[in-house]
Structure formats: C-alpha cells, structure tokens
Amino acid sequence: MLSTRGHKYAALDLAAGYTKIRGDLYDKFKHPNDLVCLTQAENFLMQKEVAAFVKKKCISSIDASVLSYHEGPFGSKRLRQAMSGFVNLHFSPATPTLAEYFSFVSGVTALNEVLALCLTEENDGLLMGMPIYGSFASDLPTKSDCRLLYAPFGDIDQFGLEAVERYERTLQQAERKGTKIKGLVITNPHNPLGRCYSRKSLKGIMRFCSKHNIHLISDEVYAMSVYYSDGRHPGFTSVLSIDPSGIIDHSLVHVLYGMSKDFAAAGLRLGCLVSKNAELTKAVRSLARFHCASPLADAIATTILEDKAFHIPFLQKSRKALFEHQIIATDALNRAGIPFSARPNAGFFLWIDLSNCLRGNGWEAEMHMQQELFKVGLEMSTGLAYHNERPGWFRFIFSVNRDMLKEGLRRLICFYQKYSIDIA
Ligand SMILES: Cc1ncc(COP(=O)(O)O)c(C=O)c1O
C-alpha cells in the first residue's frame, strides 16, 4: 500500500515521457523509417565535442576525492568559484558575483522543486506567462503543492513592457480568488519562443515584482545559446546585469543556470541557483542533501568552466551550428507556408503554428494531431504541454543531427500539405 503522496506521484507518472514505447529512432542508414523524435531540448550538435573533452581533459585529471562525499552536496567551492567566474565573464553582472551566491544541485529541474518548497506555502501561487517551459507544471508544484498562474498576452508582445500589465491582471485575479502570489518565473532566453527580453522589459518586470514584494526567478539556462542578434532581435541580458538599486530589493532576484543546455551536457545533472538572499541560499543548501550535485559531475564541470581556451570557442561553434540549423528549418517552414512564432534568435527550437491542420476544436483536436504526427513518424511537444493560449502549436527542435532535421522537416511539410485546411 502506498501513502496518499505515493498514489499521487504514481498517478502523475512523470516518467511516462521516458517509458513510452517508441521503437528505434530515425537513423538515415539503419532506421530510415523510424521515429524522428523532437521532444528533448538538448544540443545534440555539440555533445560529441563535449564528450571528447571530458574523456581527454576531465577524466584524466580526476582523483579519488570525487568518490567521496567531498565538500558536501551543493557544489564544491572550486566549482562555485569557476561558475561565478564564468557568470562574471559572460553575464555582465552589475556587481561581480561571488562563489557564496552559488548553490548547485542535480539540475535546474531539482532546483525548481527546491525553490517552490522554499518560497511558497501550499496553495500559494507562482506567476508565469503563456506559453512557457512545460515542465514547470510538474517541477514546481509536485512536492510543494503551490499553484501556477499563467498570464495570457493575447495580441500584445510578451517581451515588451506592456506585458507587465498582463502579469498585473493575472495577479489581481488570483489574489481576488484567495491565491497569494509569491513569485514570477520567466525563462530568458525564452523556452519555447526562442527570444530574449530587452533590458527595458526586464526592468519593468523587476519593478512589478518589487511593487508586489514577490520573488523574480529568472531561468537563464539558454543564456549562451543566442545565435543571432540585431536591433530587432535583442541579445541576452541577464537580470544580474541590471543594478537593482532603486528598482527591487536584491534579495528577491534569483537566477537559474546549469550545464544542460549551453554546454550540451544534460547528463551531468548540474544546475545552480545564483542568489544574494542568504536565507534562501541556506534553505536550498539544506535541501541539496536530497539532490546532491555529484562530485564526479562537479569535477567535470569545473574543468570545463575553468578552461576558457576550450569553452569560449566551444560556445561560439555551438551558436554557429545552431544558427545554421535554425536557417535550414526556417527556410523550409517559410517555403512550405508553415507559420512560426516571430523573431526567434536563441535556444534550440521554433514554436510552430499547425492550427491550420486541426480537425475539430480545442485541445482534444491538438492531442489528436499529435497522435497523427506520431503515425507519420514525428514527435513534438504540444502547445497544451507548454500552456499555449491557443491549440495547434508545437515545439520544433532543430538542434538534432542534420539528417534528422531534414527528415523531420520533410515529414512535417508532407503532413502540413495533407492536412492544412487552406491547401486541401
Ligand atoms: C527553461 C528550462 N529550464 C530548465 C530545464 C531543465 O534543466 P536541467 O537539465 O538542468 O534539469 C530545461 C530543460 O529543457 C529548460 O528548458
């Protein structure tokens, strides 16, 4: 017999995405007819390069200390120093970050669970925009029992200053219904829209959080994966780069970062909180006991972060590879007339609009379309999973190998031509 909690976790089946039977995955030569799976936001283009570096430089330099509990579960001092140096170099913080602001756990996923536990009471709310990274819906409330409130933006630009008013509206509505909002969560660069917030918009968001005395949690895991920028496509601005004086109490601002995306190393399972809030840092480090950053992963990440001669060209090469694949994808989508969310310049994905192919109304029709796509050998995350405002949108991952990208596009376009109402 399980506890009530145990039953709840079993029913949630958060492992379903991994246990689903997919058969072999597409390979141009070995499995040309098998599934093109575009659900995992990973930088598959750069994994081999990291693996080669790990074999050559990291494994050869490890010593027996990585097989001990080492310095505890929240990241060694050396790792925290290395990450603080990295952030100081690449995130342009308003004042240099110190190792003491950094706390590691086994991935940002674990960190989200920990943060929700530390920042909310049961039924307190965390605010976020629509659409947004789908796994917040499992990671934040599963243990904490907090609520997630999603602000719709309608036709306004959620990266503009006017979006703040929509957060305000959602907050007021929630509080009228008795939900106390404790924080606002953003992803910057945004998953799944692949865009960055401007400095002006971030300041507006910080002012909003300050006005309501709520936390700002800025998930910046794609910070170094901005593959293009110009006047219309702002590059990455970290909230750390904005001097909070006169805007917000710095103890309300928290940044999440990790090794999974920019370093193509999701398997390291390392994520960190950057916060000047000493009490929160203490609470997170307490719970890190249950989500220990492995000393072996810690040693590998430290070597990567300390080795600028490796990671600076690596990150440049990664951005170039991402840009090339984004261009292949957007060219093909444009030629086929498949719309996608405007001005993407960061991350591994495009937010594509297949609502023209919906058979029927609502989210059921979107689920049905996902099954139809699966039948033609293409799997993508749905708009529903990302809390989109309207059904029919999917996240198209382009950071897969070139053959898979081209085959994924081919299958998608065939599907669109067959099902699209305009063309039919
Ligand atoms: C915005 C965002 N945050 C966090 C994560 C998970 O990060 P980690 O692998 O460190 O758990 C992801 C992974 O897709 C993500 O897209």
The ligand as an SDF file (V2000), in Angstrom:
LIG
                    3D

 16 16  0  0  0  0  0  0  0  0999 V2000
   13.8420   26.5560  -19.3710 C   0  0  0  0  0  0  0  0  0  0  0  0
   14.3900   25.2640  -18.8360 C   0  0  0  0  0  0  0  0  0  0  0  0
   14.7210   25.1850  -17.5380 N   0  0  0  0  0  0  0  0  0  0  0  0
   15.2250   24.0440  -17.0280 C   0  0  0  0  0  0  0  0  0  0  0  0
   15.3790   22.9150  -17.7940 C   0  0  0  0  0  0  0  0  0  0  0  0
   15.9180   21.6590  -17.1630 C   0  0  0  0  0  0  0  0  0  0  0  0
   17.2580   21.8210  -16.8560 O   0  0  0  0  0  0  0  0  0  0  0  0
   18.1220   20.6590  -16.1610 P   0  0  0  0  0  0  0  0  0  0  0  0
   18.5450   19.7130  -17.2260 O   0  0  0  0  0  0  0  0  0  0  0  0
   19.2600   21.3910  -15.5400 O   0  0  0  0  0  0  0  0  0  0  0  0
   17.2570   19.9870  -15.1650 O   0  0  0  0  0  0  0  0  0  0  0  0
   15.0310   22.9490  -19.1390 C   0  0  0  0  0  0  0  0  0  0  0  0
   15.1600   21.7490  -19.9850 C   0  0  0  0  0  0  0  0  0  0  0  0
   14.5290   21.5950  -21.0050 O   0  0  0  0  0  0  0  0  0  0  0  0
   14.5450   24.1540  -19.6790 C   0  0  0  0  0  0  0  0  0  0  0  0
   14.2150   24.2610  -20.9740 O   0  0  0  0  0  0  0  0  0  0  0  0
  1  2  1  0
  2  3  1  0
  2 15  2  0
  3  4  2  0
  4  5  1  0
  5  6  1  0
  5 12  2  0
  6  7  1  0
  7  8  1  0
  8  9  2  0
  8 10  1  0
  8 11  1  0
 12 13  1  0
 12 15  1  0
 13 14  2  0
 15 16  1  0
M  END
$$$$
